[in-house]
Amino acid sequence: MKPAANVIQLVAKATQVIDEISNLGPSTSAELAKAVEEPRPSVYRIVSALEQPGLVRRSEDGRIELGTQILHLGEAAADAIIDRKVLAEQLDAVQRQLGLTASFWIPRNETAVCLEQVDATDVDLFELSSGRILPMHAGAASHVLLAFQPEEVRESVLGAAPYDRLSSKTPIDADTLRNHIEETRRQGWRLEVNEVVDGIAAISFPVLNPDGTIFGSLTAAGLVDQVLLQQDEARDVIGEAARTLTEAMLHFIPKPTARVLSTSTDNSPSIVAKANALMEALANERISTSARLTELLDEPVSSVYRMLATLAEAGWVEQLGPRGAFRIGSKLISLSGKLLNDLDLRRAAVPVLRSIHEATGESAFMCIRRNTRAVCIERVDGKRVNSRLLALGGSLPLHTGAAPRALLAFEDRQTWEDYASIVSQNADIQFDVRARTKFYSELEAIRSAGYSLSDDELTPGIAAIGAPIFDHKGHVVASLCVSGLREGILAEPEDGRTVIELAREGARHLSEYLGAPTPAQP
């Protein structure tokens, strides 16, 4: 048996490999071996052990990239530090009342990490989306987090100035940054204009821990004129939401998840597999003692404690106080954000759409939702017939056609009702009570079937199949559609798979790429 020190060193090396993949992007074993200063065979074994639980995976070109298990651990880390239901309610309220993008940021290693975001209906701030990381010197959210940090943290950030501004080449010096900090501490909130993204302004308020220390910053951002014209109202709305979140922190007790994650090591002797089992158990428990983890894993207490200490040193686990319980570390939120930022659904969809096209000869395309419409963002045209109703860049209302309805049907009932209320204001669309009841019934049928069908609906002789694509939270984010002559789309082949099966299989593949739960249903 390997000495304990060597076993623990292997866990540390495994976390280091993941750190390097996060820093370097998709990498070869040789590149990782050089980065972590380990022989290539050792790195190959570590990577193989990390692949089994999905902590890393292979890209299409064979490189090693972060795996979707990182997303689930990141979600568990967030669930352990804040009431996500209350957070979602407050972000929705801010977005709804102000029409601005609402986001929540937490501090980590002298950076600001976006924990959650609700986009405005008119502007998508991709640079500030969930999982993004900003330096402490840039933006309203960062300045709030920095202003209420302990003095040693503030001085550490100030000591590294001057910094380049993100939205321009004009540097920000230590004196200017210090003035920003002092002003933010004095007024208790922060407004920044053109700081992170040119043309965008943001207002941020602090959210505090029960002991009065800074926990995070609640922020609303949008076009400069849009923010400045309602600055007073925005301060009231965001400030009240921040106070609600601060109050919620006083009563927040993380609850174990109802979703059971496997803590089995598949009879593998790999210490990496055992460390992952510990992380999964901690994800289930949200917060747990070493004694409880020992019971769950059926491992010696000394082994569990050594793994916890090693994972804590790597930032994967955090201990609440010198002799307190453990939870998944906020570093997993950063790693999750890095993976989310690197995911490219359009790129991943191209080979899937081409494969369906080659098997059927029909048009295959992918849509995403933009407000009340479905927009085609990737497409492979058919050989026999090519309907242009939903060309690349084109859009249709969400209640029209297979691809749009596949997006709407897998949203919640409130979204259906909100959509019906909006479109009923259009004189060309009659959504009375009777029509709504029928419409909701059709959406329920689509959810039950797992796909949507359009037959002779938009163009005579044309049929289409739409299938939903889900993200790691189980939310529908896109739809895959196959369209063509109805005899080809609806035909039952003598051998091979139907178009319905091909569409659903393609959507499942892309859902897996995004880390969707299995089965991929909300």
N, C-alpha and C positions, 0 to 999 in steps of 0.2 A: 504494500500500500504506500502511496506517495506521502511524504511528510506533509503535515498540515500547512506549513509555510508555503510549500510549492503549490498546494491545492488553492490556497487563498490567492497566491500570486496569479494563478490562472484566471480567477474571477476578475482580478484587477486588470489583467491584460485584455480580457474580453470587453470590459467597459471602455478601456482605452481604444480598442479597435473601433467600437461604435462612435466614440468621440472623433476619431480621425475620419471616419466615413462622413460624419456630419460636417467636418471642416473642409475635407477635400472634395466631397461629392462622390458619385459612383467611382469606385476604384478597383484596381486589380489586386490580387493577393500579393504580388511583388511590391506594389506601391504601399500597401498596408504594412508589409513586413519591414520595409525601410522606415516607415513613419513610427512604428512602435518598437523598432530595434529588436526584432525577433526573427529567428530563421523562418523561411517561407513554409516549410512543413508544419511548424507549430501554428503559424497564422492560418494555414489551410484547415487544420483541425479545429481551431477556435471558430473560424467562420462556419464550418460545417455544423458545429454545435449550436451556433447562434441562428442558423437557418431553420433548424427543427422547430423552435417555438415561434418563428416569424419575426425575430428581432432584426434580422437582415434578410435580404433576398437578392436574387440575380436579376439584373436588367436584361433587356432584349439582346444587348451586345455582350452579355456574360459578365459584366462588371458587378461589383458588390455594392448594394445601396441599402439604406435604412428600410426595415420591414414594417408592416402595418401593425405589428404587436406594439410598437412604440406609440402609435396613436391611442390604443386602448389604455396603455399605462399612463399616458399623458392625461387622458380623460379622468382616470382614477385619481391621479395626483390633484387635479383641479377639484374633483368631488370631495376630496379630503380637507380642502382648505376654505371652501365657501359653499353656501347654499345655492346651487345652480338654478333652482326654480325661482327663488327670490331675485337672483341676478338677472335671469331672463325676463322676468316681469318688469324690472326697473329699466332695463335696456329697451324693451319694447315700448314702455311708457314714454321714455325720453324721445325715441325715434318718432313715435306717433304724434306727440304733442308739438315737437319742433320741426319735424321733417328733415332732421339731420342724422348722420351716421353716429350711432351710439356705441361706445366701446369701453371695455374695462381692462386696466393694465395693472400688473404687479411688478415689483422690483426683483431683480435677480442678478447677482454678480455685477453690480454697477451698470445694469442695463434695465430697460423697461420691456416687458413681454406682454403682448396683447392676449388676454385670456379668452375674451369673447367679444363678438362684434355683431351688431345688427345694422345692415346697410340701409342708407336712405334710398328712396325710390328713384331719385333723379341722378345721383352721382355715386359710383362705386369707388371707394378709396382702397384700391388693391394694395397700395404701399403701406396701408395701416390695418390690414386685415388680420383676422384671428391667427395667432401664432407668430406674427411679425415681431421683430426685436428692434428696439431703437436705443441709441446711446442716451445716457442720462442728461446730456447737454442739449438735446434736440426735442422741441415740441412741448405743448402744454402738459400732456400726461407725464412726460419725463421730468419736467421742472417741478411738478407737484410732488412726485415721488422723491426727487432729490432734496427738495426744500425741507421735507419732514423726516429725512433720514438722520441717524446719529451724526454728530459733528465730524467724527473721524471719516465717515463715508463721504460727506460733503467735501471735506478737505482733500480727500484722495482724488475725487473727480476734478476739483479745482486745480489741483497740482499738476494735472496732465494737460491743462489748457496751454495754448489756444487750440480750438477745434475748428474744422471746416464745417460750415452749415450744410445741411443735407440738400436744401433747395437752391443753394448758390455757392460760389467759391469764396464768398466773404467770410473770413474766419471770425469766430467768437472768442474773445480773450477772457482771462480769468476775472478781471474786474467787472466786465459786462455780465458774465455768468453769475458772479457773486451778487450783483445788484438784482438780477432776476430772482435769485434764491431769496434774498431779503424781502423783496416786494411780495413774493408769493407767500412767504411765512406771515407777513403782516396782514395781507388782505384775505388769506385763506383760500384762494383759488387762483387760476392762471388763464389768461387769454394770450394766444400766440397767433400771429398772422404771417403767412408765407414762410414758416419756419422749417417744416418738413417737406411739404409739397407746395410748389408755387401756385398761388391762386386759392389756397385752402386756409381757413382759419379754424381754430379749435379752442374750446373752453373746457377746463378740467377742474374737478373738485376732489379733495382727499377722502378716502374711506379708511376708518381707523380700526385697529384691533381693540379687544376689550381693555388692554392695558394702556391704551392711548397712543401706541406707536402706529406708524403708517402701515397700512395693509395694501392699499391699491389706490388707483385714481380712476374716477368715472369721467368720461370725456364725450363731448359731442362735437362733431366736425362737419364742415360743409364749405360751399363756396363763400368767399370772403364777404361779399355783400349780404348773402343770406344769413350769415352768422351775426354780422355787425348790426343789421337792421333789427334783429330781435335779441340783442345782447342782454338787456335787462330781464326779459322773460326767460331766456336760456339760463341765466344765472339762477333764477328762482327754481326752475324745473330741475336742473342738474343738481343744485344744492340740496333740494328736498330728496331727490333719489339717492344721493350720496349719504344723507342722514339716515334714510331707511335702511340702506345696506350696512351702515355702521351699527345701527340698532340690531339688525339681524345677526351680526357677528357676535353680539353678546349672548345670544341664545343658540348659536349654531353648534350642533353635535352631529358629526358625521355618522351616517348609518350604513351598516353593511349592505352591499348590493344584493338584489334579488337574483341577479344573473350569476350563475355558477360557472366560474372559470376553472378549467382543469388544472389541478396541481400535480398531475401525474408526470413522472419523468420517463414514461414509456420504457421502464426497466433499463434506462440508460445510466451507466455509471458516471456520466459526464457531470463534473461539478458545475459546469455552465448551465446544464439542464436543471440542476437542483437550485441554483441561484435564481433561475427564471421561475421555478415553482414557488420559491419564496416571494418573488415579486408579484406573482399572480395571487397568492394567498393574501398578501398585503393589499392588493387591489380590491379583493373581495371584502376584506375587513375594514378598509379605509384607514383605520387607526388600530394598532394591535400591539400587545406586549410580546416580548421575546418568548415568554412561557406559552402564550397562546399559539404563536407560530410554530413552536416546537411540537405542540400537540397536533396541529393541523398537518405538519409535514412528516411527522413520525421520524424525526431526526434527533440525534443527540443535542442537548442544549448547547454544548460547547461548539458544535459545528454551526448551528444556527446563529449563535452570537458572533462567531468569527465572520460568517458571511454578512451579517448585518453591519458589523464594523467596517468591513471592506467596501460594501456598497454605500455606506454612509460617507466614507472618505472620498468615493468617486462621485458623490452628489446624487446617487440614485435613491437613497433612503435618507430621511431626516428623523432625528430623535427629538422628541418634545421635552426638553430639559435634560439635565445630566443623567438622570436615571429613569427617564420617562418612556412612554410608548413610542412606537415608530409609525411613520407613514411614508408613502412614496414621495421622493424628493421633487421639488419644483424644477429640477433640471430636466425631468422627463417632459415637462410642459414646453421647455425650450426645444428639446429634441423633436417633440411632436410638431411644434411650429415649423421647424426647419424642414421636416418631411412634407408637411402640408404645402409649404412654399415651393417645394421642388416637384410636387406632383403636377403632371401635365396631362389632363384628361384628353385634350385634343390630339396630342401626339400618340397617346395610348390607343385612341379610338381608330386611328387610320388603318392599322393592319387588321383590326376586327371588321371594319366596314368593307375593306377590300376582300377579306375572306368570304363574307356573306355575299358580296357582289359576284365573286368568282363561282360560288356554289349555285347561285340562282339566276344570275344575269340581270337582276333587278337593281333599282336605285336603293342605296343604303345611306342613311344620314343620321346625325345626332343633333339634338336641340337642347337648349337650356332656357330657363325662364328669365324673362326680363319684364318685371311688373305684370301686366295682364296679357302678355303675349309670349309665345314660344319662338325662339330665334334659332335658325339653323346655323351651326358654327363649324360643321364638317360634313362633307358629302362626297359620295362616289356615284356618278351617274349610271343609269341603267343602259343596257345594250338595245333592248327592243323598244322601250318607250321611256320618255324622260319628262315627267310632270315638273313644270317650273313654278307651281304654286308655292313651293317652299324651297326656293333656290338658296344657295349659300349666301348668308346674310339676310335672307328674307324672314318674314315672321307671319304668324297666324294667331288669332285669339285662342286662349287656352281651352275654350269649349269646342273648338273646331278642329277636326282631323285627329288621326291616331296619335301622332307624336305629342301634340299639345295636351290631349286628354290624359296621356300616360304621365305627364308632369303633374297635372292638377289632381288626378284621382288619388294619388298617394300622399297628398297633403292632408292636414287634419280638417275636420268638419268646419271649424271656424274660418279657415282659409276659403273653403267653398262658399260659405255664406258671404264673406267679404267680397269675393270675386263677383258673385251674383249681384250684389248690391251695386258694385261699380258699373258693371256692364249693363245693368237694367236702366241706367241713366241714358243709354244710347237709344235713340228713337227707333233704330233699325233692329233692335234686339228686344223681344218681348219675353221678359223673365217675371211673369206674374207668379202667384203662389202655386198654381197648378203646374206651371212649367218648371218651377224650381224643384218641386217634389219629384217630378219625372227625371230632371237633370241629376239630382242627388242619387236617385235610384240607379241611374246609368253609371255614375261614378262608383257607387258601391259594387256594382257588378264587375267593373274593371278591376277594382281592388281584389275581389274574390277570385277572378280568373288569373290575375297576375299580368295581364296585357290588355291593350285596347285594340279595337278593330274599326277601321273606316272602310265601308263598302259602298261604292257609287255615291259617296257623300259630297265630295268636292268636284270631281271630274267623272263624267260617265265612263264606265268601263274600267275605272281605276280603284284598286283596293290597297290598303296599307295596314301594317301591324306595328304597334308601338309598345316598347317594353321599358320599364323604369330602371334607372341607374341610381344606386344609393351610395352615400358616403359612410365614413366610419361611425357616425352617430345614428345611422339608419334613416337619414333624411334623404328624400329624393332630390337629386341635383341635376339630372339630365334624363333624356329619353333617347333610346335607339329605335330607329324606324326603318322598315323595309317597305318600299312602295313599287307598284307595277300593275300590269294588266291583271284583272281580278282572277282570271283562270290560272295564272301562274302563282299568284299570292295565296289563293285559297285551295289550290289543288292538293290532293293527297298523293304524294309520290309513291311509286311502287317499291322503291328502295331509297334509303337515305332519310334525312330529316325534313320535316315540314318547315315552311318559312316561319311559322310561329315558334317552333323549337329553336331555329337558328337565331331569331331575334332575341328570344329570352336567354339563350346561352351566351350570346354576345354581350347582352346587358349584364348578366351575372359575372362574366369575365371582367368587365370594366368596374363593376361594383367591388369585386375582390381586389382589383388594383387600388381602389380608394380605401380599402380596409373595412368594407361593410360587414356587419355581423352576418352570421350564417344561421338560418336562411336570411337573405337580404330583404327583410320586411320591416317597416317602421313599427 
